[in-house]
Amino acid sequence: MHDQIRIVVAKPGLDGHDRGAKVIARALRDAGMEVIYTGLHQTPEQIVNTAIQEDAGFVGLSILSGAHMTLFPKVIELLRDRDAADIEVFGGGIIPDADIAPLKTLGVAEIFTPGTPTEKVVEWVRRRVADRV
């Protein structure tokens, strides 16, 4: 494992808007973490491949399109299939409150809704890393 926290930030699906993902990526970088931003229109397979190749500890998914109930579980399923279930998945974007509990049941570690302070995301990642030690 690396000393530095490595996070893949990705925009799965057809979203064409990535300002929120870039804000989170910058906040995590500014906090001293290594962030690999994959860009727009990534498939779950591309995201999982990148996370494994980069030896990431986390995958942060940003979804605005409403496809979170399909795309988040697909990324988690692919990580499990590739023996990489130790890579934690968290997400953000336009996700209705009613979908948060089901997503967590499916294995999403945390959901950050619009307006969440970036410091809260940084603190959450640091706490998760500390809990692993």
C-alpha positions as CSV (number, residue, x, y, z in Angstrom):
1,M,0.0,0.0,0.0
2,H,1.2,3.5,-0.8
3,D,1.8,6.1,1.9
4,Q,-0.3,8.5,-0.1
5,I,-4.0,8.0,-0.4
6,R,-4.9,7.3,-4.1
7,I,-8.4,8.0,-5.3
8,V,-9.9,7.6,-8.8
9,V,-12.6,10.2,-9.4
10,A,-14.8,9.3,-12.3
11,K,-17.9,10.4,-14.2
12,P,-19.7,7.3,-15.4
13,G,-22.4,7.3,-18.0
14,L,-23.5,10.1,-20.2
15,D,-23.2,13.1,-17.9
16,G,-21.7,16.0,-19.7
17,H,-21.1,18.2,-16.6
18,D,-18.1,17.6,-14.4
19,R,-17.6,20.7,-12.4
20,G,-18.6,19.0,-9.1
21,A,-16.2,16.1,-9.8
22,K,-13.4,18.5,-10.5
23,V,-14.1,20.5,-7.3
24,I,-13.9,17.3,-5.3
25,A,-10.8,16.1,-7.1
26,R,-9.0,19.5,-6.4
27,A,-10.1,19.4,-2.8
28,L,-8.7,15.9,-2.3
29,R,-5.5,16.9,-4.1
30,D,-5.1,20.0,-2.0
31,A,-5.4,17.8,1.1
32,G,-2.3,15.8,-0.1
33,M,-4.1,12.9,-1.7
34,E,-3.2,11.5,-5.2
35,V,-6.2,11.9,-7.5
36,I,-6.6,10.3,-10.8
37,Y,-9.5,12.0,-12.7
38,T,-10.7,9.9,-15.5
39,G,-12.9,12.5,-17.3
40,L,-16.3,12.3,-18.7
41,H,-18.3,9.4,-20.2
42,Q,-16.5,6.5,-18.5
43,T,-17.9,3.0,-18.5
44,P,-18.0,1.1,-15.2
45,E,-15.4,-1.3,-16.8
46,Q,-13.0,1.6,-17.6
47,I,-13.4,3.0,-14.1
48,V,-12.6,-0.3,-12.4
49,N,-9.7,-1.0,-14.7
50,T,-8.2,2.4,-13.9
51,A,-8.8,1.9,-10.1
52,I,-7.0,-1.5,-10.2
53,Q,-4.1,-0.2,-12.5
54,E,-3.6,2.8,-10.3
55,D,-3.7,0.8,-7.0
56,A,-6.4,3.1,-5.8
57,G,-7.9,2.8,-2.3
58,F,-11.1,4.6,-3.3
59,V,-13.3,5.3,-6.3
60,G,-15.3,8.5,-6.2
61,L,-18.2,8.5,-8.6
62,S,-20.1,11.7,-9.6
63,I,-23.5,11.2,-11.3
64,L,-26.1,13.8,-12.3
65,S,-28.0,11.8,-14.9
66,G,-30.2,9.7,-12.6
67,A,-28.4,6.5,-13.5
68,H,-26.8,6.0,-10.1
69,M,-29.0,3.0,-9.2
70,T,-27.5,1.2,-12.2
71,L,-23.9,2.6,-12.5
72,F,-22.9,2.5,-8.8
73,P,-23.8,-1.2,-8.2
74,K,-22.2,-2.1,-11.6
75,V,-18.8,-0.6,-10.4
76,I,-19.1,-2.4,-7.1
77,E,-19.9,-5.7,-8.8
78,L,-17.0,-5.4,-11.2
79,L,-14.6,-4.6,-8.3
80,R,-15.8,-7.7,-6.5
81,D,-15.4,-9.8,-9.7
82,R,-11.8,-8.6,-10.0
83,D,-11.0,-9.4,-6.4
84,A,-10.7,-5.6,-5.7
85,A,-13.6,-5.3,-3.2
86,D,-11.2,-3.5,-0.8
87,I,-11.4,-0.5,-3.1
88,E,-14.1,1.6,-1.4
89,V,-16.7,3.4,-3.6
90,F,-18.2,6.7,-2.6
91,G,-20.4,9.0,-4.7
92,G,-22.0,12.3,-5.1
93,G,-24.2,14.2,-7.4
94,I,-28.0,14.5,-7.8
95,I,-29.1,11.5,-5.8
96,P,-32.5,11.4,-4.1
97,D,-32.5,10.9,-0.4
98,A,-34.7,7.8,-0.9
99,D,-31.9,6.1,-3.0
100,I,-29.1,6.7,-0.4
101,A,-29.9,3.8,1.9
102,P,-30.4,1.3,-0.9
103,L,-27.1,2.3,-2.5
104,K,-25.3,1.8,0.9
105,T,-26.9,-1.6,1.2
106,L,-25.5,-2.4,-2.3
107,G,-22.0,-1.5,-1.0
108,V,-21.5,2.3,-1.6
109,A,-19.5,3.5,1.4
110,E,-20.9,7.0,1.4
111,I,-23.0,9.5,-0.6
112,F,-22.3,13.2,-0.7
113,T,-25.2,15.3,-1.9
114,P,-24.9,18.8,-3.6
115,G,-23.8,21.4,-1.2
116,T,-21.6,19.1,0.9
117,P,-18.5,21.1,2.0
118,T,-15.4,19.6,0.4
119,E,-13.8,19.4,3.8
120,K,-16.4,16.9,4.8
121,V,-15.4,14.6,1.9
122,V,-11.7,15.0,2.8
123,E,-12.4,14.2,6.4
124,W,-14.5,11.2,5.5
125,V,-11.6,9.7,3.3
126,R,-9.0,10.3,6.0
127,R,-11.3,8.7,8.6
128,R,-11.8,5.6,6.4
129,V,-8.0,5.3,5.8
130,A,-7.4,5.6,9.6
131,D,-10.0,2.9,10.3
132,R,-8.1,0.5,8.0
133,V,-4.8,0.7,9.9
